[in-house]
Amino acid sequence: MTDHAANEMRSGDVDVVVPVYKERPEAVQATLAALLAQTHPASKIFVIDDCSPTPVVLPEEFQNHERVCLIRLEKNGGISAARNFGIGKCTAPFLACVNCEVLLAKDWIEACVKYLASDIQFGVAYTRMVPYRPESLLSRWRMRFQEPSFPDVSGPAPFAPGHAMMFRREAIERVGGFDVRMRCDEDSDICIRIGRAGWQTHFVADSQCVSIQRDTLTQLARKELTRSDWESPEDYFIGRFILFRIKWTLVRMARNFAKLRFHFLPVDFAVFLASIRLAISRSLQARKQKK
């Protein structure tokens, strides 16, 4: 390792941003506990409450912790805006954006910083994510159809999924942070822009993180809406959304049938119905608000 890389590896050179919105208290507790148990400690952890209807409160054991700072935003701006606010508070040469309900392995920060420090052209790093309950059918469905696949060895990647990303602060500041107009694919967008600015995105096989998301049909349906870039009738006509979901559900079911993944077929249909019910419910709520 070069002297420059060794200097970058010094203790305390990483800040962490954790955006939160209506999170389960136990999820906040678990996420922070994993961050504070890192072999390479973060210098500061910024928990950014994106104006949750009920303000997020730090677990008691973290309320007076010198390295944990909770900031509540006055207006809900979405996950990209919350991340950008936290990024603006960071001063370390490396920073990580970690979602709530993601538990980093103890060596996650150490592995990512070591990897980025090995080459000045490396600007973004990420690791494999595994579900907390890998035997759950809904978790298996999510990991196959709503999460990216992960390589077997470390190396260049087109983008880093947003569950847990490590950046050179210089790289993320050069591109102006996340695009707050994007409600999905903001992770691939920022990696593309960082790539155009001269840095590379890499997968790091030496560590991992664990998703403790509660996989329910409603949760999976919410993600289907987000992936369809539809949150309310203001985005586009609900009929178009329904036709879009019918098309891709049939495509997914056909592929699962062709590949003998019969166990996924009921989940395909159930998630489809849940997403349609959720969209109709939001449309009715929006109509009532206009009256």
N, C-alpha and C positions, 0 to 999 in steps of 0.2 A: 504494500500500500504506500502511495506517495505521501510526502509530508502534508500536501494540501488535503488529501483524503483523510489522513490521520487527524488533522485539525478539525475537519468537518464531523468526525466521529466523536468529538468530545461530548461529555455528559451535559445534558441540559440544552441541547441545540434543536429541540423539537417542540413546537406548540401544537395543540390539538383543538379542533373545532367540532363540537357536537351539536347539531341543530335538533331541536325538540319541538314537538307540537302534539298536544293531547296524549302524551306518552304515559304508559303504565308506570307507577312509582317503582315497582320492582324491576322494571326494565332499565330505568334510569340508574337505579342502585347498582345493578349488575354491570352495566356498561362502564360506569365510573370506577367500580371496583377493579375491573379488568384493566382499565387504563392506568390505574395507580399501582398495579402489580407488575408493571413492565420491568424487564431487566435493564432496559435503557430508558430511564425516566424522562417524562415530558417536563419541560420547564413550566408550562402553563396549559390548563385545560379550560377552554371557554365553552360553556353551555349556553346556547342561544335559544331562548324561548320565543318562538315565532308568533307571539301574541295568542297563546292558547286561550280558549274561552275561560277555563279555570287555570290560573297561573301555575306553572310548574314550580315545584318546591324541591330543593335539594334534600336528599336523605340526611337525617340528623348528623351522621358521622362525617359528612362532607361539608356541612354548612360553614365551618370555620377553617376549612383546609386552605393552606396558603397557596396551593397550586390550582385550586378549582374556583372558577369565577362564573357566576350565573348572571346573565344579562337578559332582561325581558324587553322585546321590541314593542313599540307602541302601535304598530300596524302589521297585520299579517301580509307578508310579501312572498311566501313560498320558500321552499328549501334552498333554492339558489341565492335568494336575497339574504336569508339567515346565514348561510355559509359565508357570503361575501362580507357581511358585517363582522363576523368572527375573524375572517382573514385580515380585515383591516386592523384588528387588535394584535395580530401576531408580529413578533419581532425576530424570532429564531430563523436561521437559514433554511430549516425544513419545517413543513407544517403538514398535519394530517387532518383530513375531514373524515370523521367516523360517525355513521348513523347510530342512533339509539337502537337497542335490540341487537347490536353486533358486539360480540365479545372477542376481543383480540387475544390471541395466544400470548403468553408472557414474553416471547421473543419477537413479537411482530414489529415493534418500533425498531429494535436492534437490527433485525434482518433487512427491513426496508431502507433504513439509513445507511447501513453498510453497503447495500447494493447501489443506491444512488451515489454514494461517495466514491464508488469505484470508477466512475467515469463522469466527467463534467457534462457530457451530452445527455445523460439520463435525467429526465425532468419529472417523471411520474412513475410511481411503483404501486403495485397491488399484489394481493395473494389470493389463494383459494378461499372460498367460503363454503362451509358445510352446514347442514341443518342440525339443530339440537336433537331432533328426533328423526333420524334418517329412515326409520322403519315406517313412519307415518305415510299413508298413501297421498294425502294432500301435500305434504312436504316434498315427497318425491315428484309429484306433478309440478309443483312450483319450481323446483330446481331444474327440471327438464324444459319447461315451457316459458317460465317467466324470469329466469336468471341465466346469465351467460355461461357457456361451457369454459372449463379451465384447462390449460395445457398441462403436460406432465413434467416439463422442465422449464427452468428460467429462461427468459429471452424476450425479444421485442413483441409487442402486442398492438393491435389497432387502437384500443382504448382500455381504460380501467373502469370497471363498474363502480358505481358511486357508494357502495356499502362501506368501503374503507379504502381511502386513497392517500398516498404520501406524495407530497410535491416539494420540489425546490421552490422556496418562496419567490425567488427571482423570476422563475418561469411563470408562476400563476399571476404574479403582479404585472409581468410584461404584457399579458393578454387581457388584463382587466378583470380577472376573476371569472366566475360563472355568469352565463347569460340569464338574467332574471326573467326574460320573456319566455323561457323554455320550462315547461312543466314535466317533460320527460326527455330522455336522451341528452340531458345537460352534461352528463358525464362524458359521453363520446364527443360531444361538441367541444368541450374545453380541451380534451386530449388532442383533437384535430388542430385546434388553434395553437396549442403549445407546440405541436409538431411543426406547424408552418413557421413558428418563431425559432426553430432550430434545436428543440429538445425531443427526446424519445420517451415513449411509454413502454414500461417493461413489466412482465409478470415475474414474481419472485416465488420460487417453489420451496424456499427454506422455512416458511411459516404458513400460518393459516388463521382464519377467524371463524367464529361460530355464530350462526343466525339463530336467535331465540324468538323470532317472530311467531306469533300464534297463527298457525295456518288454519283458517276457517274459510268456508265458502264466501262469506261476506268480504273477508280480507282479500282473497284472490280476485273477487269480482271488482273490488275497488282498483286493484292494480290493472285489471283489464280495461277499465274506463280510462285510467291515466295513460296506458299504452296506446289507447285509441285517440288520445288527445281530446277527450271529452269529459268535462266535469259538470257541465250544466247546459241547458238549451241555448245559452248565449254563445257557446262554442260553434255548434252547428245543429241542424234539425235532427231531432231524436230518431226520426224514421231512417235517416241516412246512417245513424249509429247502429240501429238494429240490423239493417241490411249488411253493414260491414261486419258485425259480430256473427251473423248467420253464415256469411261467406267463409270467414276464417275458422269458425267452429267446425264447419263441414270439412274444410281442408285438413284441420288437425285430426278430426276423427277418422278421416280416410287414411291418413298417414299411420295413425296408431293401429288401425285395422290391418293395413298392409304389412306392418312390421310385427303383427301378432301381440301388440301391447293392449290386449283386451281389457286389462284391469284399469286402464286410463279412460276408457270410453264413458263410463258413468260419471267420472269427474268432469270430463269435457262438457257433457250435457248439463250437469249440475252448475258448473261455473257459468256457463252460458245463460241459464235461467236466472241465476243470482245477479248477473250483470244487467240483464234486461229489467228485472224488478227494481234494482237500485237506480237505474237510469229513469224509469217511469216515476219512481218516488221523488227523485230530485226535480223532475219536470213539473210534477204536481205542486211541489213546494214552491218552486219558482213562480208558478201561475198564481198561487195564493198570495205571494208577496207583492205581486203587481196589482192586485185588486185593492 
